[in-house]
């Protein structure tokens, strides 16, 4: 079972770390989730994880045309695999 699957299977009862993950530090009461870095087939980076017991994915928003634009976008996961 992957680290992410461990969180998913235990996240409802045990918070973001789950019972199957051994954190090297105590749980922070302000923690609302956890993300895992992933690589696309073309070498791009994205993240998947849990925020407040909801599956999310995080993608870079691309080169900024507006300095106020966000650097990353957080979306609810649909369960589909990401490919470039």
Number of C-alpha atoms within 10 A of each C-alpha: 8 9 13 20 13 16 24 19 14 17 21 13 10 12 20 26 21 20 15 17 14 10 10 6 6 7 11 7 6 6 12 12 18 19 17 13 11 14 12 12 10 8 9 12 13 17 16 20 22 23 18 14 18 14 18 20 21 20 15 14 12 11 9 10 7 7 8 7 12 11 12 12 12 14 12 14 15 9 9 6 7 11 9 7
